[in-house]
Amino acid sequence: MSPAIPVIDFAPFYKGNSEDRQRLKDEIHHACKDLGFFQLRNHTIPPELQTGILEQSKDFFRLPVGIKEQYDRDNDSFNRGYERFRAQNFEKRTTGDLKEGFFLGRHLPRDDPDVQAGKFGQGPNKYPAEVTDPQLFRDTVDRYYGAVLSLTIDLMTVIAELVGLDSDALCRFCTKPIATLRLLHYPPQAPDASELERGVHYPSSRIRLPVNLGVTTDEPTFLTGIGAHSDFGAITILLQDSIGGLQVWSRTSNEWVDVVPVPGAVVVNTGNMMMRWTNDRYISNLHRVINTTGTARYSVPFFFDGNADFLVECLERCLEPGELSKYGPITVNDWMVGRYADTFGGGEVEGEKDLVSLE
């Protein structure tokens, strides 16, 4: 039987007694350890704000391509703006992921010290003037960014208690973080679409999964909305619409498991940085999006990576007596620069074992 993606009630974090809070911690611990994914309900992002940001996302992506490209992410080094179709490529033998996106972050002026220092992911946002209501777009994305960042800090507080990250280190990690919000659009893929529109079917291919999984599958692969990958940072919080299409790799049953949307809930997963921190105690699991519904899919992931100068190294509580760390220390900035170069630049980064590779 395929494992179900856990759905965890976060209400005890805010108003539960000690027993309820411990149960919450246990549920999050097991989800991070066993699957690296869970859905979170009764959190603090208002339903109307969830609806609002999805509507603003749709409004932007309806714009003509020429207008969207005026806000191209590649126009500067701030990691802000429009991501063209197939700009990112997780499965290297394909022609790129079948999605378009729009990057936002903490809005910083060009004269901010972190921007002047060239730290990754720091800079001014690009707010499109051609959407139906530019001020509403800006207000909505900024409000959502603040709300999801606040929820992320709450989650990091729980995880810090679980892995032995002291309060001072948690504060340093969460101060002025690299934290990226992406609006994503996966176009509808009709059953009779061409290969470039829908995705090539490779019936004889074999997926070689990351070495730390030690499994293979003969399942057919596709040019996906987003190819099989694991996330770069500490944790990701994803708002998805009702369409579905997100799948997570099950290490126990060796199959892809659908993440069925739960109204009002967000999807949470741990990333590669968390895996390094915990010496693989918490996993950064493979996931992908394949949209075969014939309907456009919209989602809003929030990637929390931490302070650029923070040094990520294995936590003592995550090492058994005599066990050595599997990963060397690295700053958040250096880690993120390398990961983006790999998936947007088309190269390969030495030492990266966490992303999927295809034969």
Summary of the structure (lengths in Angstrom):
residues: 359
radius of gyration: 19.6
end to end distance: 28.0
largest distance: 60.3
contacts: 1153
relative contact order: 0.17
helix: 32%
strand: 22%
